[in-house]
Amino acid sequence: MRKTLLGCLIFLCCFPLGQAADFSIKISGGLKYSLFGDFNRGMNGYLDIWADGGASMGGDIINNKKPLHFGMNYSIDFIIRLNSFYRVGIGVGYVRARNISDINIQYPDERPDATASVERGAEAVPVRFSVFREFHLHRALNAYFVGGLEIYPARFQSSYWPAGPGDSHIQKAHSVGVGLLFGAGLEIKALSRLAFIVEAAGNYAKISHLKGTRNSGGSTIPYEEKGPLYFYENTFFYPPDIQKTHALLMIHETRPTGEGVRMGRVDFSGFAVSGGIRIYF
């Protein structure tokens, strides 16, 4: 069966075309850089709370904070030819990024060291509607611009682990946003119905109005909160007389107290570089 499918694919790719194909499939994958915005601000704020607390108690801080930006990006597009220069497509993608950040507090006396950490992940399955403008540079070389609209279902999760007495927090949230896609690519014909592609693309997609669940506990009886994901700032006091404000990104059933309270956003805006194949039918 596998040999039969492979033989059909080779025949399809090598069989000559009398005219430009009316339908094609583009399959690609690569690396994506996303801003993530509040996602990173919330991580910085939580770890800074513990870092400032440890420093005020005479500890040395080892900073292993890693902003989340890079992740993998995969997509498949089904493309229909309108004329010699324009094509339209519908496609679906998968974006995933995750990492772990921490700070370590080392005390010069006999007190044990302590570590606070944040583990985060974000993923999305964007559905895109695209328009392609193609340029025929050579018999085996084409270039194209692409632009379109994306519907962005996204999920977010984070785990906060304290460096001392306090609750841990595990939260998951989800939402759907709308974004824009724009990019350019090169297409190198390998066979009459098979081409290799290289593409660079940017996108704008700020996902807001996320809702989900937070499970907390540790120094208190475990409890659960369901509601929106909020971004806000709280003021913390450290000895001897230090006052600092830190950002937080947390799920709450009711609107939290603090400064600048608003709905949190996970910003998938950024750019991607990918490579793949395009099969003509």
Steps between C-alpha positions, in 0.01 A plus 500: 500500500781741592684419175180566304449841666865593446475396134187714454672802658805464274276464195296806604809716551671394177203491261530810277242777512357649187413825681529663840341286770167616637555350845801450726588411859774680692653326804757686709663525840757712677581732786272779625581800718203638698491802729270342764483833689314453830611137508859615553410795724312270735796263524741786573271644765448174688870411509597858595271477805710215635831644380438831679385315810812284504731797440338692787581203727869505402488237224691501173275467195587280202273602218396234247203685354442415133242702307279277288522585130603212274288201412421260217259586221335256257236556234317351205322711236258396225541744211280564195616684188298802386720605206866513402594724792246461781404206717285469813546253782362366822732344752558394858810531714639396836717725717654382826749659741600417859783551748596509869646800685623522857694702753720346766555663839830412668550608861852558642409339834353159586156571355418263211496632145159555341370501143191655346403385151244559227417241234302632203353377176291653223354341190264599223331342197448794262265459204597732214340638186771624263556671166823426307655730238753303297792619285657271240874568520627200306371176355575325832489796738200696630460763769183596681344736751229377732253679725190399682280468805549251783261364762716421803374245756766505773577332831726617779632326811741594777623357828639722776716341771600712804844528659363485852172500693220574257261339257590345168272581206418288196279673247359431155307741278371516144344742252454572129635807324528641149831590337669607178763314297752640249811348344709413198658186364703330231396185318750274319351243264661159553257299284208599283259465794734541796675813626708592803408822681669741740279759669531789744177630651380736769171506686298712739293305754431629851283251684293656779195412714661175610309296756591188689581334831766555768582234759691634800623368831801422713499724801119494498233240433493431122238705318385568145400820325329530162477823307682747274877533471596839647814710467567742785769642729529464877724684743719293734691612809839360602720569803640732607279752316488402132191531280481349150225440244484176301276380218290185528302292248245295691154347466242639747128445545452868584696805390819518712622801692813674376616758250425499128264201519393380156435181307824316427624448143719232346662659196578253221610786272845445350670343203583151371751345262398170347572253225304224336348364183218585265319229303302590187193310378 
